[in-house]
Amino acid sequence: MSLHLLDSWSIVIALNIFSLVMSVLLSAYAIRFRPNRKAVSFAVLMGIFAVWSLLKLILILNPTLSFLKITSVFIFTISSFTPSIILYIVIIHTRYPKWFRKDHIKYLFFIPIIQAFLSLTNEFHHLFIKGYSIVDPGILTFFRYEPGPVNFIFPIYLYSTIGLSLIILLRNLFSGSKFFNIQVMFLFIGIALPAINDILFMFGFSFIQGYRLTPEFFIFGNIFFAWALFGYRFLDLKPIARNSIVQSMDEIIIVINNKGLLTDLNSSGEVFFKLKLDEVIGKPSFTVFENYSELTDILKSTSVSDEICLVQHSKKNYFIVKQSFAEYFYDKPLVQILILRNITQRKNAEIDLKKYTLELEKSNALKDQTFQIIANNIRNPFQGLIGYSDFALHDFDKLNIEKIKHIIELMNETSKKGYNLLENILEWSRLQTETLDFKPGFSSLSKIAIEAVAAKADQSAVKNITITNNILDDFKIFADSNMIYSVFRNLLSNSIKFNKIDGTITVNSSVNLEEKKVIVEIADSGIGISQEVLSSVFKLKNKSSGSPSEPSNGLGLLLCREFVEKNGGTIHIESEAGSGTTVFFSVPFLADNELVGIQNKTVSDEGLPNGNPSKYALPQAHWKSILSRLIFLLEEEKVYKNQNLTINEFAALLNTNRTYVSQIINDTFQTNFCNLINDYRIKEAELMLAENNKKLKMETIAIESGFRSRSAFYAAFKKKIGKTPTEFIS
């Protein structure tokens, strides 16, 4: 069978041009998109066929005997490696026979190297080709070679390797996974096409009379070969179903080639780093991750495992990084793979555990010290009472009315001191165990100061100390009035205790308009505090003396600091030994005009709770202020997008406590905190689904709307909307 010679000439030229172009394109594609040793092997194979096609094309267009000899040397040299490379690709991509080991691969190239050597040196011995000739029927030129005595070696090797390749593929086709049958079939066709054409030519059958189209059929076969390798990801046989496994992993997968270019990033990585793979693939990894210094440090290292912290929007994310190097080529890794497992939750739990452990240790140490102070100090009042009562009982008949009255006064004073000590201990212990009621509200600071000064009148009178209260009723504080009263009481008590006879105590106040706080100043003319003692004045201590020899344990000052800080203020002391002491503490306030303005505002019915706002122990105006701020945080700040948002954090943003937040949400929205936050997250997701012009993945929508995972998003969405997100879109 043959074609018309004119047509044959045109077809041969076209076939060789097609072979050249396809070989170059397939080689470039393999190197560009599959930079590993498997793709390199295929690229080398295509490179050989590209050179082969180019030389044949030039020879057809310039059919001279001298050029025939030159091109033949190159064609025989490079083409001798084609069967070895084909068998190599088949072996490393399939389940090759057990008797064949990877270290046997090097022996595949023994005979091709010999043929290449014989071809290059044939001019001196004619063992490979005895002679060349050109047969020209007039239109199409034919080339003839007279084989040498060792020329039979290569055909035997050629058919042996091609036959072994086909046997391995057939074995995989019938005994391997059905998942790979199409890929194996394409490989089989790619190898079988040139082999069948060659066998038919040997029996006198050719598409063009007298012309052997084996190289051209190899190109057609290589198209099937490339389709199997790249169209069906045959290079990825071992990591099966990459999209269904790697893409669904919670871990971040980063793949970088030997040139430092990012070649792959799974969906978890796209979501976390807020990247799109199509936009960053092929870019330098150090540029892509330049904002994450700890990650780029890992990229430079060869450590197998490490722990890093990546900061995003001031939020710390902790990862365990597993690093591996794969696809070695000439002892150099072609692929660097990083797997980042998010351990933020575990790490935060560890940090919290350490924090709680330290707090527990401090608490235990504090309690031990407190019990020691109690043991050392509580006996003093009782010893005094027992001593006075024993003296009165023993010498009662000898005492006159003045002496008895004096003893009773001493016993009364000692009892008061003991009672104050017990009261401080009780309040402090309840504060530490969070059982002390905290009821902030609007109070008159002047009234609290007047009551505290009046309560200390008897104590100050003993030492003839004058207390001057200069606080006017010009503003209202927002705090727990009982706690602030306790602060005044303890500070005045200390000022009296450490003051001189005929001393003075002055109570003043000033306003910090910027911070909306009133600053209270209690100054005395007492013995002062040395700088050494001042540095630890807010710590518990066993004992210190007032004047004269009045015991102090520091519990009162510690209690003052905790009460002030509990109400959103600060406290500090300025003093020098022998120069008196001044204590400053601050409390949040509202000036009279502000308070009147708020109370006179009309509260609309919209958003009012069904119950009575007074049950919150807050004025209605303050309740409405919290609600307004709450709505602002949800509607404008969109705090619900924070996946780790808790009611305690939400309450902190509102400058209140979780009890008020829970009650206001319950009465205003008739739901609880978790459901309210999820409702806002679902509304956000609905908008994203309805305007999904960017074709975002469901995982991305879930994360950006505030859900921790796709499954949580689906469950909450279906519960609220009655449909899954996919059904909602359709």
Buried (B, 14 or more C-beta within 10 A) or exposed (E): EEBEBEEBBEBBBEBBEBBBEBBBEBBEBBBEEBBBBBBBBBBBBBBBBBBBBBBBBEBBEEBEEEEBBEBBBBBBBBBBBBBBBBBBBBBBBBBBEEEEEEEEBEEBBEBBEBBBEBBBEBEEEEBBBEEBEEEEEEEBBBBEBEBBEEBEBBEEBBBEBBBBBBEBBEBBBEEBEEEBEBBBBBBBBBBBBBBEBBEBBEEEEBBBBBBBBBBBBBBBBBBBBBBBBBEBBBBBBEEEEEEEEBBEBEBBBBBBBBEBBBBBBBBBBBBBBEBEBEEBBEEBBBEBBEEBEBBBEBBEEEEEEBEBEBEEEEEEBBBBBBBEBEBEBEEEBBBBBBBBBBBBEEBEEEEEEEEEEEEEEEEEEBEEBBEEBBEEBBEBBEEBBEBBEEBBEEEEEEBEEEBEEEBEEBBEBBBEBBEBBEBBBEBBEEBBEEEBEBEBBBBBBBBBBBEBBEBBEEBBEEBEBEBEBEBEEBBBBBBBBBBBBBBBBBBBBBBBBBBBEEBBBBBBBEBEEEBBBBBBBBBBBBBBBEEEBBEEBBEBBEEBEBBEEBBBBBBBBBBBBBBBEBBBBBBBBBBEBEEBBBBBBBBBBBBEEEBEEBEEEEEEEEBBBEEEBEEBBBBBBBBBBBBEBBEEBBEEEBBBBBBEBEBEEBBEBBEBBBEBBBBBBBBBBEEEBEBBBBBBBBBBBBEBBEEBEEEBBBBBBBBBBBBEEBEBBBBBBBEBBEEBBEEBEE
